[in-house]
Amino acid sequence: MKSPISAARRRASPFGFSSCPARSGAAIPHNPLSRFEDHMTETANLGLPFIDGSQAQKHVTHNEALRILDDAIQITVLDSTLTVPPSLPVDGERHIVASGATGAWAGHGSSVATWETNAWRFLAPKAGWCVWSVADDALLVFGGSAWAPVTTAGGTFSSNNLPNVGINATVADSNLLTVHSNDALLNAIDTTDGGTGDVRLQLSKSAAANTSSVVFSDAFSGRAEFGLTGDDDFHLKVSADGTTWCDALRFDRTTGRVSFPAGGAREVLTANRTYYVRTDGSDSNDGLSNASSGAFLTIQKAINTTASLDISIYNVTIHVASGTYTGSVLVNGPFVGSGSVSIVGDTSTPSNVLISTTSAACITVQNGGSLSVGGFKFRTTTSGDGIDVTSNGTVTIVGAVEFGALASGSVHISAANGGKLFNIGGGNITVSGGAYAHIYAQQLGGVVYAGVTVTLSGVPAFSSFFAGANNMGFFRSAGVTYSGSAAGSRYFASTNSVTQTDGAGASALPGNSAGTTSSGGQYL
């Protein structure tokens, strides 16, 4: 029986299957593409077989083309590394045949093998074909000789302007770069490879009030943060709950000085330090510049700031601008370090810088504290001494001072319980207001005036005495010039105390009545 397929018209499909020719002797109508089809038996890209115009059993060729389309379009393969066909393939199962394959796959390296109707069909890829490999979890592209992941397939991959990048993670919200990893490494490019050998990570914010920082978290709840947080100083913050933060460490962007807003370690001075106090300042400032935006508002703030330092071998000077200050000043113990601490107003005209308090001493130095003072006028109302130095505290006068009127029962200078005040050529004194006494030293307290001038303005009245000592206290006046007059007793010495003028005589001290001694007190 004669075969309906002419051997002369047989042509091979891309899978090795034959397409069907036209029946022998059948009339072939004119077709304008017939000359083209005489030379082309299949499509150029997928190799789909053409149907001849006079071909019998056209459905065979058509079905063959459909199979090719089914194999070639939207290809997903199970893997790309097998060299031996699976023993129990499922119909429609596809693989990329690895190089060196054996058995039914021999000679079909790089082809897409499809199991269909109990046989393997092979589709030879062309350059640029892409498949998804399930086992590789990657999109593979055929480069003409081998398959490779799209990102390494030899074409140029541009990472510019990527909308986001997720490494082992899915990008969410504003985290345009998300990395899920136990470790991360940034390794510098050596100079031998064209680099500098350096490596830097830069975080840049858009304005000073914004934040540029690194946050360390526990289950995405912040616990520590460092960087430029809300300004251009460098901060280190900690938090117990990720909501409330404590500023533990701060580095000034201009000076490099370190502060501890939450307390703790002291700043150690490496040079002399100057703080400024002004009536238009603010205790929220750092006190380091003589401007309303930099100076402190109160003298006490400057003292407290100094007390937080280790001044080491250096000196701290607190410059106080002209004006009236109503806050009292307390030094409650020694400063850390061997340097000195001074508060200085206007030493030319002390009355320009007035410390005027109510129910408190203008300056108190106690518990072994030490302070140098000059350039102030002191005045109190209700109660309060001018300068109260007690409990082994020490005050040294280093510039001219003035004592105005004080509250009833108060003294210009009180030295008690081992407290000492020294004015040894440090600054002249003006007394422009009365008090209980100008000087009262008791309980081992002492005051020394030497080589200075004491000027009495008007006739200040002292209800007890000008200078006195009690209970082993002492006052010494050596080489002092007193100018002007005062009302009241000149001196008092009692209970083994000494008021000494180095033999200047009973009238050496200001007053309009004689002084007195008792109970072992001496006037010398």
C-alpha positions in Angstrom: 0.0 0.0 0.0 1.4 3.4 -1.0 2.2 5.7 2.0 0.3 9.0 2.0 3.5 10.9 3.0 5.9 11.4 0.2 9.5 11.0 1.2 10.5 13.8 -1.1 8.4 16.3 0.9 9.4 15.0 4.4 11.2 17.6 6.5 12.4 17.4 10.0 10.9 19.4 12.9 13.1 21.0 15.5 12.3 18.0 17.8 13.4 15.4 15.3 9.7 14.7 14.3 8.7 14.8 10.7 6.1 17.2 9.4 3.4 15.9 6.9 3.7 16.6 3.1 0.8 17.1 0.7 -1.0 14.1 -0.9 0.4 12.9 -4.3 -1.4 14.2 -7.3 -3.5 16.7 -5.4 -4.2 20.0 -7.1 -2.3 22.9 -5.5 -4.0 26.2 -5.8 -1.9 29.3 -6.4 -0.5 30.8 -3.2 1.5 34.0 -3.2 3.6 32.7 -0.3 4.3 29.4 -2.0 7.7 30.5 -3.4 8.7 31.6 0.1 7.5 28.3 1.7 9.4 26.4 -0.9 12.5 27.7 0.7 11.3 27.9 4.4 10.0 24.8 6.1 9.8 26.2 9.6 9.7 29.6 11.4 13.1 31.3 12.0 12.9 31.6 15.8 10.9 28.8 17.4 11.2 26.4 14.5 7.4 25.9 14.2 6.7 23.8 11.1 4.8 25.4 8.2 1.7 23.7 6.7 2.1 23.2 2.9 -0.8 24.4 0.9 -1.3 21.0 -0.7 -0.4 19.0 2.4 -2.6 16.2 3.6 -3.2 15.6 7.3 -2.6 19.2 8.1 -3.6 18.7 11.7 -0.4 16.7 12.3 1.8 19.6 11.5 -0.5 22.0 13.3 -0.4 19.9 16.5 3.4 19.7 16.2 3.6 23.4 16.2 1.3 23.6 19.3 3.6 21.2 21.1 6.6 23.4 20.3 4.7 26.4 21.6 3.8 24.5 24.7 7.4 23.6 25.3 8.9 27.0 24.4 6.5 29.7 25.8 6.7 30.7 29.5 9.2 28.0 30.2 9.7 26.7 33.7 12.1 23.8 34.1 12.6 21.7 37.2 16.4 22.0 37.2 19.5 22.6 35.0 22.1 20.3 36.4 20.9 16.7 35.6 22.9 14.5 33.2 20.7 11.4 33.6 17.0 11.5 32.8 14.6 11.0 35.7 13.5 7.4 36.0 9.8 8.2 36.5 9.1 11.5 34.7 5.6 13.1 34.7 4.0 14.1 31.4 4.9 17.8 30.7 7.9 17.7 33.0 10.8 19.9 31.7 14.5 20.0 32.4 17.6 21.7 30.9 19.9 19.0 29.9 23.3 19.5 31.5 26.5 19.0 29.5 27.7 15.4 29.3 24.3 13.9 29.6 23.8 10.2 29.0 21.0 7.8 28.1 18.1 9.3 26.2 19.6 12.7 26.8 22.9 12.0 25.2 23.9 14.7 22.7 21.3 17.1 23.8 23.3 19.3 26.2 21.7 22.7 26.9 18.4 21.6 25.3 15.1 21.9 27.0 13.9 18.3 27.5 10.2 17.7 27.8 8.6 14.3 28.7 5.5 13.9 26.5 3.6 10.8 25.4 6.2 8.4 26.8 9.1 10.0 25.1 11.6 12.9 25.6 11.3 15.8 23.2 14.2 18.2 22.9 14.0 21.9 22.1 17.3 23.5 21.1 17.5 27.0 22.6 18.6 30.1 20.8 20.6 33.0 22.3 18.4 35.2 24.5 15.9 32.5 25.5 15.0 32.7 29.2 13.6 30.0 31.5 12.8 29.8 35.2 14.7 27.1 37.0 12.8 25.9 40.1 15.8 24.1 41.7 18.1 27.1 41.1 15.4 29.6 42.2 16.7 31.8 39.4 15.9 33.2 35.9 18.3 31.7 33.5 19.3 33.1 30.1 20.9 31.2 27.2 23.9 33.1 25.9 24.4 31.0 22.8 26.5 28.2 24.3 25.4 27.9 27.9 22.7 28.9 30.5 23.5 31.4 33.2 21.6 33.4 35.8 20.3 36.7 34.3 22.5 38.8 36.6 25.7 37.1 35.4 24.8 36.3 31.8 27.5 38.6 30.2 25.2 41.5 29.5 25.7 44.8 31.3 23.6 45.1 34.5 23.0 48.6 35.7 22.3 49.2 39.4 21.5 52.9 38.9 18.2 54.2 40.1 16.9 51.0 41.5 13.7 51.7 43.4 14.7 49.4 46.2 17.0 46.5 47.1 16.2 43.6 49.3 19.0 41.1 50.1 17.6 37.9 51.4 14.6 40.0 52.4 11.5 41.8 51.1 11.6 45.5 51.1 8.8 47.2 53.1 7.8 50.7 53.9 10.6 53.3 53.7 13.4 50.8 54.1 14.5 50.9 50.5 17.6 48.9 51.4 16.9 45.8 53.4 19.4 43.2 54.3 18.7 40.0 56.2 22.0 38.6 57.3 24.0 37.6 60.4 27.0 39.6 59.3 27.8 42.4 56.8 31.3 43.4 55.5 32.6 46.6 53.9 36.1 46.0 52.8 38.4 48.8 51.6 39.8 48.6 48.0 43.6 48.5 48.3 45.8 50.9 46.5 47.1 48.0 44.5 43.6 47.6 43.1 43.1 51.2 42.3 41.5 52.2 45.7 42.8 54.3 48.6 42.8 51.6 51.3 40.2 53.6 53.2 36.6 52.7 53.9 33.9 55.2 55.2 30.2 55.0 55.6 28.5 58.4 55.3 25.0 59.2 56.6 23.9 62.7 55.4 20.8 64.5 56.7 19.1 67.4 54.9 19.3 70.0 57.7 20.7 70.6 61.1 17.4 70.0 62.9 17.1 66.5 61.3 18.7 63.3 62.4 21.6 61.3 61.0 22.2 58.3 63.3 22.7 54.6 63.8 20.1 52.8 66.1 20.7 49.6 67.9 17.5 47.7 68.6 16.1 44.7 70.5 13.3 43.2 68.3 13.1 46.5 66.5 12.7 48.5 69.7 15.6 51.0 70.0 17.9 50.7 72.9 20.9 52.8 71.9 21.5 55.5 69.2 24.5 57.6 68.2 24.9 60.3 65.7 23.6 63.8 64.9 20.3 63.7 66.6 18.3 66.9 66.2 21.4 69.2 65.9 25.0 69.1 64.7 26.5 67.9 68.0 27.4 64.2 68.3 25.2 62.4 70.8 25.0 59.0 72.3 21.6 58.1 73.6 20.1 55.1 75.4 16.5 53.9 76.0 14.9 51.3 78.1 11.8 51.0 76.0 12.5 52.6 72.6 10.3 55.6 73.3 12.0 57.6 76.1 15.6 58.4 75.4 18.4 59.6 77.7 21.2 61.8 76.3 24.2 60.1 77.9 27.1 61.7 76.1 27.5 64.8 73.9 30.4 66.1 71.9 30.3 69.8 71.0 30.6 70.3 67.3 32.7 73.5 67.6 35.0 72.9 70.6 35.1 69.1 70.7 34.3 69.3 74.4 32.6 66.4 76.0 29.6 66.8 78.3 27.5 64.2 80.2 23.9 65.5 80.2 22.8 62.6 82.4 25.8 63.0 84.8 28.6 60.5 85.3 32.2 60.9 84.2 33.8 64.4 84.6 35.3 66.4 81.8 39.0 66.9 82.5 40.3 70.3 81.6 43.4 70.5 79.5 43.6 74.3 79.6 42.2 77.3 81.6 38.4 77.7 81.2 36.3 80.8 81.1 32.5 80.9 81.6 30.3 84.0 81.1 27.2 85.2 83.0 24.9 87.9 81.7 21.5 89.2 82.7 20.3 88.4 79.2 21.8 84.9 79.1 20.2 81.5 79.7 21.1 78.6 81.9 20.3 76.4 78.9 23.4 77.8 77.2 26.9 76.3 77.7 28.3 79.5 79.2 31.3 79.5 76.9 30.8 82.7 74.9 30.1 86.3 76.0 26.8 86.7 74.2 23.2 86.3 75.1 23.1 83.1 73.1 26.1 81.6 74.9 26.3 83.0 78.4 24.6 81.7 81.5 21.9 83.6 83.3 22.9 82.9 86.9 26.2 82.8 88.7 25.1 79.6 90.4 24.8 77.8 87.1 28.4 78.6 86.3 29.4 77.4 89.8 27.5 74.1 89.3 29.0 73.6 85.8 32.4 74.1 87.3 31.7 71.7 90.1 30.9 69.0 87.4 34.5 69.3 86.0 37.8 67.9 86.9 39.7 71.2 86.6 43.0 69.4 87.0 45.9 72.0 87.3 44.0 74.6 85.4 42.0 77.7 86.5 38.3 78.5 85.9 37.2 82.1 85.7 33.6 83.1 85.8 33.1 86.6 84.2 29.9 88.3 85.4 28.6 91.1 83.2 27.2 94.4 84.6 23.7 94.2 86.1 21.8 93.0 89.1 21.7 89.3 90.1 19.2 88.3 92.7 20.3 84.7 93.1 22.6 83.7 95.9 25.9 81.9 95.2 26.8 78.6 97.0 30.0 76.7 96.9 29.2 73.5 98.8 32.5 71.8 98.8 35.9 71.6 97.1 36.2 71.6 93.3 37.9 68.6 91.8 41.5 69.4 90.9 44.2 71.8 92.1 43.4 74.8 90.0 41.5 77.9 91.3 37.9 79.0 90.6 37.2 82.8 90.5 34.0 84.9 90.0 34.9 88.3 88.7 32.6 91.2 88.0 33.7 94.8 87.4 36.9 95.3 89.5 37.1 99.0 88.5 33.5 99.9 89.5 32.2 97.0 91.7 28.8 98.7 92.1 28.1 97.9 88.4 27.7 94.2 89.3 25.3 93.9 92.2 24.4 90.7 94.0 21.2 91.6 95.8 19.5 88.8 97.7 16.5 88.3 100.0 16.7 86.0 103.0 20.0 84.5 101.9 23.7 85.3 101.9 25.1 86.8 98.7 27.9 84.3 98.7 28.3 81.2 100.8 31.5 79.0 100.7 31.4 75.9 103.0 32.5 72.4 103.6 36.1 72.9 102.5 35.1 74.8 99.3 37.3 77.5 97.9 36.4 80.6 95.8 38.1 83.8 94.7 36.0 86.9 94.4 36.4 90.4 93.0 34.4 93.2 91.3 31.0 92.9 93.1 28.7 94.9 95.4 26.8 93.0 98.0 23.4 93.9 99.4 20.7 91.8 101.3 17.2 92.3 102.6 15.2 90.5 105.3 18.2 88.4 106.2 21.5 87.2 104.9 25.2 88.0 105.1 27.3 89.5 102.4 30.0 86.8 102.4 29.5 83.8 104.6 32.5 81.5 104.8 32.1 78.5 107.1 33.0 74.9 107.8 36.6 75.1 106.6 35.7 77.0 103.4 38.0 79.7 102.0 37.3 83.0 100.2 40.1 85.0 98.6 39.5 88.6 97.5 41.1 89.1 94.1 39.6 92.5 93.2 37.9 95.5 94.6 34.5 94.8 96.3 31.8 97.0 97.9 29.5 96.2 100.8 26.2 97.9 100.8 23.4 97.9 103.4 22.5 94.5 104.7 19.5 93.1 106.5 19.3 93.7 110.3 21.5 91.3 112.2 23.6 90.4 109.2 27.3 91.0 108.7 29.4 92.0 105.7 31.8 89.1 106.2 31.2 86.2 108.5 33.9 83.6 109.1 33.0 80.7 111.3 33.7 77.0 112.1 37.2 77.1 110.5 36.1 79.3 107.6 38.7 81.8 106.3 38.6 85.0 104.2 41.9 86.5 102.9 42.4 89.9 101.3 46.1 90.2 101.1 46.6 93.0 98.6 43.8 91.5 96.5 41.5 94.5 96.2 40.4 97.6 98.0 37.1 97.6 99.9 34.3 100.1 99.9 31.8 100.1 102.7 28.7 102.1 101.7 26.1 100.5 104.0 25.7 99.5 107.6 25.1 96.1 109.2 25.4 94.2 112.5 29.2 94.2 111.8 31.6 94.5 109.0 33.6 91.5 110.1 32.7 88.8 112.6 35.0 85.8 113.1 34.1 83.0 115.5 34.6 79.3 116.2 38.1 79.2 114.8 37.0 81.3 111.8 39.4 84.0 110.6 39.7 87.1 108.4 42.9 88.7 107.2 43.2 92.2 105.6 46.7 93.2 104.5 48.0 95.9 102.3 44.6 97.3 101.1 42.5 100.4 101.6 39.1 100.3 103.2 37.0 103.3 102.3 33.8 104.1 104.2 31.3 106.0 102.1 29.0 108.2 104.1 28.9 107.1 107.7 27.7 103.5 107.7 26.4 102.3 111.1 27.2 99.0 112.7 24.9 98.0 115.5 27.4 95.8 117.3 31.0 96.6 116.1 33.0 97.2 113.0 35.3 94.1 113.4 35.0 91.4 116.1 36.1 87.9 117.0 34.6 85.3 119.4 35.2 81.7 120.5 38.8 81.5 119.3 38.1 83.4 116.1 40.6 86.0 114.8 40.7 89.1 112.7 44.0 90.6 111.6 44.4 94.0 110.0 48.0 94.6 108.8 49.1 97.6 106.7 45.5 98.6 106.0 44.5 102.2 105.4 41.0 103.1 106.6 39.4 106.1 105.1 36.1 107.7 106.3 34.0 107.3 109.3 31.6 104.8 110.8 29.1 104.7 113.6 29.4 102.0 116.3 32.0 100.2 118.4 35.4 99.8 116.8 36.1 96.2 117.8 35.1 93.2 119.9 37.2 90.3 121.2 35.9 87.6 123.5 36.5 84.0 124.6 40.1 83.5 123.6 39.7 85.4 120.4 42.0 88.0 118.8 41.4 91.2 117.0 44.8 92.4 115.9 46.0 95.6 114.2 49.7 94.9 114.6 49.9 97.6 117.3 48.2 100.3 115.4 46.3 101.4 118.5 42.8 101.3 120.0 41.5 103.8 117.4 42.9 102.0 114.3 39.6 100.6 113.3 36.6 102.7 112.1 33.9 103.6 114.6 32.8 106.3 117.0 33.0 104.4 120.2 35.7 102.3 121.9 36.0 98.6 121.4 35.7 95.9 124.1 37.4 92.7 125.1 36.2 89.9 127.5 36.7 86.3 128.6 40.3 86.0 127.4 39.7 88.0 124.2 42.6 90.2 123.1 43.0 93.4 121.1 46.5 93.7 119.8 
